[in-house]
């Protein structure tokens, strides 16, 4: 095989053909696929081989011999080190084309029934593809005696300090920087991953973009919270936008950021946000989309695909705080939702009560457990909306849907690969009407897709 002729440290010429699922450039050297982060389609480059595997090689971009006109200068000073964004070096119109192409690549790989005829409208982008994230979740480290907050470099636990993230809402950046100053001022004990010592691990700041309410969550190694009173006084005096201070305890040596125990420190226990004129309470662990502006677009597309008729029943799987289901509850006969996080279900119930909605039912549990139970008890929904994690639909849930398919289904996906894989099974009982991609995360390789399915 060609890979046997290549060695680490070797430099080769390469022409980039397309972008891969993580935004990396893809080319072919004597029929061997080569992955090169930072390279763009239509570019001729020089690559240093960094990894040789049986079926592919990976390389580092050494020189751009011929650049594409779509290459731009990334405005972020830590872009290459941080790894949070993957496409800042690609002009935004080309990013939108890439995200549609990414969907095509996945469909071509998994080949669900009749995939060649699926309608793929243009990706819906943003007028301003910056400063859109409503939540910052930064790790803490002590570097040369100073507390720093930031993100891990790709494929490592090396912290890249960040004091101005260009995709974050300005309010989250302002509060995050102020909190880091306070941690330094009071010389608070920062968690040391190697020694498994210290207290403060992570800072989370979330803003309700429509309400301007900010929540701060200190994620700690233990329930201890030194200088709590002093921090509350400083935050309330200098950051009036902060209306909620919480503590979350994560004492496990894991990459999972938040633990099961959340402690109310000061102010409100949740903040408010509005989507499509519906107000929601958001507690610290409740899932909520990170781009509120595009969330309105995404949910509008989901509701359009649903084509809800009077007296129809709907299941809102992976419902979170009820954002989708409550948006349609007044037009539906009944909406049922489920989520594995109890606080999210509690928020969903409170949100329904606030809206005066009485035809909803929210329950703690997995969709794969609850949907079969509801079906067995005689509840037969007319439609189902699924918004699963990046791993796609759980196999038990998929089997339940295939066994008793509703008339309509809307699949909201955050991973085109697992979506295409799930469509292989779903297309056996549903017609796939169209797949509408929505750019929820500009400057990154991630893409959200709304799929309209109807029972055959």
C-alpha positions as CSV (number, residue, x, y, z in Angstrom):
1,X,0.0,0.0,0.0
2,X,1.1,3.6,-0.6
3,X,1.0,4.4,3.1
4,X,4.0,1.9,3.5
5,X,6.0,4.2,1.2
6,X,5.3,7.2,3.4
7,X,7.2,8.0,6.6
8,X,6.6,10.4,9.5
9,X,8.6,13.6,8.8
10,X,8.5,13.2,5.1
11,X,7.3,16.2,3.0
12,X,5.0,15.7,0.0
13,X,3.1,18.0,-2.4
14,X,-0.7,17.8,-2.2
15,X,-3.7,19.2,-3.9
16,X,-6.7,19.6,-1.6
17,X,-10.0,18.2,-3.0
18,X,-12.5,18.9,-0.2
19,X,-13.0,19.4,3.5
20,X,-13.7,16.6,6.0
21,X,-16.1,16.4,8.9
22,X,-13.8,18.2,11.3
23,X,-13.0,21.0,8.8
24,X,-9.7,19.4,7.8
25,X,-8.4,19.5,4.2
26,X,-8.5,16.2,2.3
27,X,-6.2,15.3,-0.6
28,X,-4.9,12.1,-2.2
29,X,-1.2,11.2,-2.6
30,X,-0.9,8.3,-5.0
31,X,-4.4,7.1,-4.1
32,X,-3.8,7.4,-0.3
33,X,-6.1,9.8,1.6
34,X,-4.3,12.6,3.4
35,X,-5.9,14.7,6.1
36,X,-4.4,18.2,6.6
37,X,-5.9,20.6,9.2
38,X,-5.9,24.2,8.0
39,X,-5.8,23.4,4.3
40,X,-8.7,24.4,1.9
41,X,-10.1,22.9,-1.3
42,X,-8.5,23.9,-4.6
43,X,-5.2,24.7,-2.8
44,X,-1.8,23.3,-3.7
45,X,0.2,22.8,-0.6
46,X,3.3,21.2,0.9
47,X,2.6,18.8,3.8
48,X,4.8,17.2,6.4
49,X,3.6,13.7,7.3
50,X,2.8,13.4,11.1
51,X,1.0,10.1,11.3
52,X,0.9,7.0,9.1
53,X,-2.0,4.6,9.5
54,X,-2.9,1.5,7.3
55,X,-5.6,3.4,5.3
56,X,-4.7,7.1,5.6
57,X,-2.0,9.5,6.7
58,X,-2.2,12.8,8.6
59,X,-0.1,15.8,7.8
60,X,0.9,19.3,8.9
61,X,0.5,22.2,6.5
62,X,4.0,23.5,5.8
63,X,3.5,25.8,2.9
64,X,0.7,27.1,0.7
65,X,2.0,26.9,-2.9
66,X,-1.3,28.1,-4.4
67,X,-4.0,29.6,-2.2
68,X,-7.8,29.6,-2.8
69,X,-9.5,32.9,-3.1
70,X,-11.8,31.7,-0.3
71,X,-8.9,31.8,2.2
72,X,-9.1,34.7,4.7
73,X,-7.0,35.8,7.7
74,X,-8.4,34.4,10.9
75,X,-9.2,37.4,13.2
76,X,-8.7,35.4,16.5
77,X,-5.1,35.6,17.9
78,X,-5.4,32.1,19.4
79,X,-7.3,30.5,16.6
80,X,-4.7,27.8,15.7
81,X,-3.9,27.0,19.3
82,X,-7.4,27.0,20.8
83,X,-9.1,24.5,18.5
84,X,-12.6,25.7,19.5
85,X,-13.2,27.0,15.9
86,X,-12.0,25.2,12.8
87,X,-13.1,27.4,9.9
88,X,-12.1,31.0,10.6
89,X,-9.6,30.8,7.7
90,X,-12.5,30.1,5.3
91,X,-14.7,33.0,4.0
92,X,-18.2,32.7,5.5
93,X,-20.2,32.1,2.2
94,X,-17.8,29.2,1.6
95,X,-18.5,27.9,5.1
96,X,-22.2,27.6,4.2
97,X,-21.4,25.7,1.0
98,X,-19.1,23.4,3.0
99,X,-21.9,22.5,5.5
100,X,-24.3,21.5,2.7
101,X,-21.5,19.5,1.1
102,X,-20.8,17.8,4.4
103,X,-24.4,16.6,4.5
104,X,-24.0,15.3,0.9
105,X,-20.8,13.4,1.9
106,X,-22.5,11.7,4.8
107,X,-25.5,10.7,2.7
108,X,-23.2,9.3,0.0
109,X,-21.3,7.3,2.6
110,X,-24.4,5.6,4.3
111,X,-26.7,5.7,1.3
112,X,-30.2,5.6,2.8
113,X,-33.0,4.6,0.6
114,X,-33.5,7.1,-2.4
115,X,-30.8,9.4,-1.0
116,X,-29.9,10.7,-4.5
117,X,-33.3,12.4,-4.7
118,X,-33.3,14.1,-1.3
119,X,-33.9,17.8,-1.4
120,X,-31.0,19.8,0.1
121,X,-31.8,23.5,0.2
122,X,-29.1,26.1,0.8
123,X,-27.7,26.3,4.3
124,X,-29.3,29.1,6.3
125,X,-26.6,31.3,7.7
126,X,-26.2,34.4,9.9
127,X,-25.9,38.1,8.8
128,X,-23.2,38.5,11.5
129,X,-21.5,35.1,12.1
130,X,-19.7,36.3,15.3
131,X,-20.4,36.9,19.0
132,X,-23.3,34.4,19.0
133,X,-22.6,31.9,21.8
134,X,-24.7,32.5,24.9
135,X,-22.6,30.3,27.2
136,X,-19.0,30.2,28.1
137,X,-17.6,27.1,29.8
138,X,-14.0,27.7,30.5
139,X,-11.5,25.5,32.4
140,X,-9.3,26.9,35.1
141,X,-5.6,26.5,35.5
142,X,-2.9,28.3,37.5
143,X,-0.1,29.3,35.1
144,X,3.0,30.9,36.4
145,X,1.2,31.9,39.6
146,X,-1.8,33.5,37.8
147,X,-5.3,32.0,37.4
148,X,-6.2,31.6,33.7
149,X,-9.5,30.6,32.1
150,X,-9.8,29.1,28.6
151,X,-10.2,26.0,26.5
152,X,-8.1,23.0,26.0
153,X,-5.9,22.8,22.9
154,X,-7.2,20.1,20.5
155,X,-6.5,16.5,21.6
156,X,-4.7,17.7,24.8
157,X,-5.3,19.0,28.3
158,X,-3.0,22.0,27.7
159,X,-5.0,25.1,28.5
160,X,-5.1,28.0,26.0
161,X,-6.0,31.2,28.0
162,X,-8.7,33.2,26.4
163,X,-9.8,36.7,27.4
164,X,-11.7,37.7,24.2
165,X,-13.5,34.8,22.4
166,X,-14.8,36.2,19.1
167,X,-17.8,33.8,19.0
168,X,-19.0,34.5,22.5
169,X,-21.6,37.0,23.4
170,X,-19.8,40.1,24.8
171,X,-21.7,39.8,28.1
172,X,-20.2,36.3,28.8
173,X,-16.7,37.6,28.0
174,X,-17.0,40.6,30.3
175,X,-18.3,38.5,33.3
176,X,-15.8,35.7,32.7
177,X,-12.8,38.1,32.8
178,X,-14.1,39.8,35.9
179,X,-14.5,36.4,37.6
180,X,-10.9,35.4,36.8
181,X,-9.7,38.7,38.3
182,X,-11.6,37.8,41.5
183,X,-10.1,34.4,41.6
184,X,-6.7,36.0,41.4
185,X,-7.5,38.8,43.9
186,X,-8.6,36.3,46.6
187,X,-5.9,33.7,45.7
188,X,-8.5,31.0,45.6
189,X,-7.4,27.3,45.2
190,X,-7.6,26.2,41.6
191,X,-8.0,22.5,40.8
192,X,-4.8,20.8,39.7
193,X,-5.8,17.8,37.5
194,X,-2.5,16.0,37.9
195,X,-2.4,16.2,41.7
196,X,-6.2,16.0,42.0
197,X,-6.1,18.9,44.5
198,X,-7.6,22.4,44.7
199,X,-11.2,23.4,44.5
200,X,-12.3,25.6,41.6
201,X,-12.3,23.6,38.3
202,X,-14.4,25.4,35.7
203,X,-16.4,28.7,35.3
204,X,-19.7,28.7,33.4
205,X,-21.3,32.0,32.4
206,X,-24.7,32.0,30.5
207,X,-26.6,35.0,29.3
208,X,-30.3,35.3,28.4
209,X,-29.8,37.3,25.2
210,X,-33.3,38.7,25.1
211,X,-33.5,39.4,28.9
212,X,-29.8,40.4,29.5
213,X,-29.9,38.2,32.6
214,X,-26.6,36.5,33.4
215,X,-26.0,33.3,35.5
216,X,-22.6,32.4,37.0
217,X,-21.8,28.8,37.9
218,X,-18.7,27.9,39.9
219,X,-17.9,24.3,39.2
220,X,-15.8,22.9,42.1
221,X,-14.1,19.8,43.2
222,X,-15.9,19.7,46.6
223,X,-18.7,21.5,48.3
224,X,-16.2,23.9,49.9
225,X,-16.5,27.5,48.7
226,X,-13.8,29.7,50.3
227,X,-14.4,33.4,50.3
228,X,-18.0,32.9,49.2
229,X,-19.3,36.0,51.0
230,X,-16.6,38.2,49.5
231,X,-17.2,36.9,46.0
232,X,-20.9,37.5,46.3
233,X,-20.3,41.1,47.4
234,X,-17.9,41.7,44.6
235,X,-20.1,40.2,41.9
236,X,-23.3,42.0,43.0
237,X,-21.5,45.3,43.4
238,X,-19.6,45.3,40.1
239,X,-21.6,43.0,37.8
240,X,-25.3,44.1,38.1
241,X,-26.2,42.0,35.1
242,X,-25.5,38.8,37.1
243,X,-28.8,37.7,38.7
244,X,-27.9,34.2,39.6
245,X,-24.9,32.6,41.3
246,X,-24.7,28.8,41.6
247,X,-22.2,26.1,42.5
248,X,-22.0,22.8,40.9
249,X,-19.9,20.0,42.5
250,X,-17.9,17.7,40.2
251,X,-15.6,15.5,42.3
252,X,-15.0,12.8,39.7
253,X,-11.8,12.5,37.6
254,X,-13.7,12.8,34.3
255,X,-14.0,14.9,31.2
256,X,-17.7,15.5,32.1
257,X,-17.8,19.2,33.1
258,X,-20.7,19.2,35.6
259,X,-21.6,16.9,38.4
260,X,-25.0,15.9,39.8
261,X,-25.1,18.3,42.8
262,X,-26.0,21.9,42.2
263,X,-26.1,24.4,45.1
264,X,-27.9,27.7,45.1
265,X,-25.5,30.4,46.2
266,X,-27.2,33.8,45.6
267,X,-30.0,35.4,43.6
268,X,-32.3,33.4,41.3
269,X,-31.9,29.7,40.7
270,X,-32.4,30.2,37.0
271,X,-32.3,32.9,34.4
272,X,-34.9,33.7,31.7
273,X,-34.6,33.6,27.9
274,X,-37.1,34.1,25.1
275,X,-37.3,32.1,21.9
276,X,-40.0,33.0,19.4
277,X,-41.8,35.1,22.0
278,X,-41.9,32.2,24.5
279,X,-40.1,32.8,27.8
280,X,-38.1,29.9,29.4
281,X,-36.4,29.4,32.7
282,X,-32.9,28.0,32.4
283,X,-31.2,26.3,35.4
284,X,-27.5,25.5,35.3
285,X,-27.6,22.0,34.0
286,X,-30.5,22.4,31.6
287,X,-29.6,22.0,27.9
288,X,-30.4,25.1,25.8
289,X,-29.1,25.9,22.3
290,X,-26.0,28.0,22.3
291,X,-27.0,30.3,19.5
292,X,-30.3,32.0,20.4
293,X,-30.7,33.9,17.1
294,X,-30.3,30.8,15.0
295,X,-32.3,28.7,17.5
296,X,-35.3,30.8,16.4
297,X,-34.5,29.9,12.8
298,X,-33.9,26.2,13.6
299,X,-37.2,25.8,15.6
300,X,-39.1,27.7,12.9
301,X,-37.8,25.3,10.4
302,X,-38.7,22.4,12.6
303,X,-42.3,23.7,13.1
304,X,-42.6,24.2,9.3
305,X,-41.5,20.7,8.7
306,X,-43.9,19.4,11.3
307,X,-47.0,20.9,9.6
308,X,-48.9,20.5,12.8
309,X,-52.7,20.1,12.4
310,X,-55.4,20.8,15.0
311,X,-56.0,18.0,17.5
312,X,-52.7,16.3,16.7
313,X,-50.5,14.8,19.5
314,X,-46.7,15.3,19.6
315,X,-43.8,13.7,21.3
316,X,-40.9,16.0,22.0
317,X,-38.0,13.6,22.6
318,X,-34.9,15.0,24.2
319,X,-37.1,18.0,25.2
320,X,-34.7,19.9,27.5
321,X,-36.6,22.8,29.1
322,X,-39.4,22.3,26.6
323,X,-38.4,24.9,24.0
324,X,-39.8,23.1,21.0
325,X,-42.9,21.5,22.5
326,X,-44.1,24.6,24.3
327,X,-43.7,26.6,21.0
328,X,-46.4,24.4,19.5
329,X,-48.5,23.3,22.6
330,X,-51.3,25.8,21.9
331,X,-51.8,24.4,18.5
332,X,-51.6,20.7,19.6
333,X,-54.0,18.4,21.3
334,X,-51.2,17.1,23.6
335,X,-47.4,17.4,23.9
336,X,-45.3,14.9,25.8
337,X,-41.6,15.3,26.4
338,X,-38.8,13.6,28.2
339,X,-35.3,14.3,29.3
340,X,-32.7,12.6,31.5
341,X,-31.9,15.7,33.6
342,X,-34.5,16.2,36.4
343,X,-33.8,20.0,36.6
344,X,-34.6,20.4,32.9
345,X,-37.9,18.6,33.3
346,X,-38.7,20.8,36.3
347,X,-37.9,23.8,34.2
348,X,-40.2,22.5,31.4
349,X,-43.1,22.0,33.8
350,X,-42.6,25.5,35.2
351,X,-42.3,27.0,31.7
352,X,-45.6,25.3,30.8
353,X,-47.3,26.6,33.9
354,X,-46.0,30.2,33.2
355,X,-47.4,30.0,29.7
356,X,-50.8,28.7,31.0
357,X,-50.3,25.5,28.9
358,X,-52.2,22.6,30.4
359,X,-51.9,20.0,27.6
360,X,-48.3,19.0,28.2
361,X,-46.8,16.1,30.1
362,X,-43.1,16.1,31.0
363,X,-41.3,13.1,32.5
364,X,-37.8,12.3,33.6
365,X,-36.2,9.4,31.7
366,X,-34.7,8.4,28.4
367,X,-36.7,8.5,25.2
368,X,-35.8,4.9,24.6
369,X,-37.5,3.9,27.9
370,X,-40.5,6.2,28.0
371,X,-41.7,6.1,24.4
372,X,-42.2,2.3,24.3
373,X,-43.9,2.6,27.7
374,X,-46.3,5.3,26.4
375,X,-47.0,3.3,23.3
376,X,-47.7,0.2,25.3
377,X,-50.1,2.2,27.5
378,X,-52.1,3.3,24.4
379,X,-50.7,6.7,23.7
380,X,-50.2,6.9,19.9
381,X,-48.6,10.2,18.8
382,X,-49.4,11.7,15.4
383,X,-45.9,13.1,15.2
384,X,-42.5,13.0,17.0
385,X,-39.7,15.5,17.1
386,X,-36.3,14.2,18.0
387,X,-33.3,16.3,18.8
388,X,-30.7,13.7,19.9
389,X,-27.1,14.2,21.1
390,X,-24.2,13.8,18.6
391,X,-24.3,10.0,19.0
392,X,-27.7,10.0,17.2
393,X,-30.8,8.0,18.1
394,X,-30.5,5.3,20.7
395,X,-31.2,1.9,19.1
396,X,-34.1,1.1,21.5
397,X,-35.8,4.4,20.6
398,X,-35.2,3.8,16.9
399,X,-36.7,0.3,17.1
400,X,-39.8,1.7,18.9
401,X,-40.3,4.3,16.2
402,X,-39.9,1.8,13.4
403,X,-42.3,-0.6,15.2
404,X,-45.0,2.0,15.5
405,X,-44.1,4.9,13.3
406,X,-46.2,8.1,13.7
407,X,-47.6,9.8,10.6
408,X,-44.9,12.5,10.7
409,X,-41.4,12.9,12.2
410,X,-39.0,15.8,12.4
411,X,-35.4,14.9,13.1
412,X,-33.1,17.8,14.3
413,X,-29.5,16.7,14.0
414,X,-26.2,18.1,15.2
415,X,-24.1,15.4,13.5
416,X,-24.6,14.7,9.8
417,X,-22.8,11.3,10.1
418,X,-25.1,9.9,12.8
419,X,-28.1,11.5,11.0
420,X,-27.2,9.7,7.7
421,X,-26.7,6.4,9.6
422,X,-30.1,6.7,11.3
423,X,-31.8,7.6,8.0
424,X,-30.8,4.2,6.7
425,X,-33.3,2.7,9.1
426,X,-35.9,5.5,9.1
427,X,-36.1,5.6,5.3
428,X,-37.5,2.0,5.5
429,X,-40.8,3.3,6.9
430,X,-40.6,7.1,6.1
431,X,-40.3,9.2,3.0
432,X,-37.5,11.8,3.5
433,X,-39.0,15.0,2.1
434,X,-36.0,17.3,2.6
435,X,-33.0,18.1,4.7
436,X,-32.6,21.8,5.7
437,X,-29.2,22.7,7.1
438,X,-28.9,25.6,9.5
439,X,-25.6,27.1,10.5
440,X,-25.9,27.2,14.3
441,X,-22.1,27.5,14.8
442,X,-20.3,29.8,12.4
443,X,-16.5,29.4,12.2
444,X,-16.8,25.8,13.2
445,X,-17.3,22.5,11.2
446,X,-20.5,21.7,13.0
447,X,-23.8,21.8,11.2
448,X,-27.4,21.4,12.3
449,X,-30.0,19.8,10.0
450,X,-33.8,19.7,10.1
451,X,-35.3,16.7,8.4
452,X,-38.9,16.3,7.3
453,X,-40.2,12.7,7.3
454,X,-43.6,11.3,6.5
455,X,-44.9,7.8,7.0
456,X,-44.9,5.8,3.7
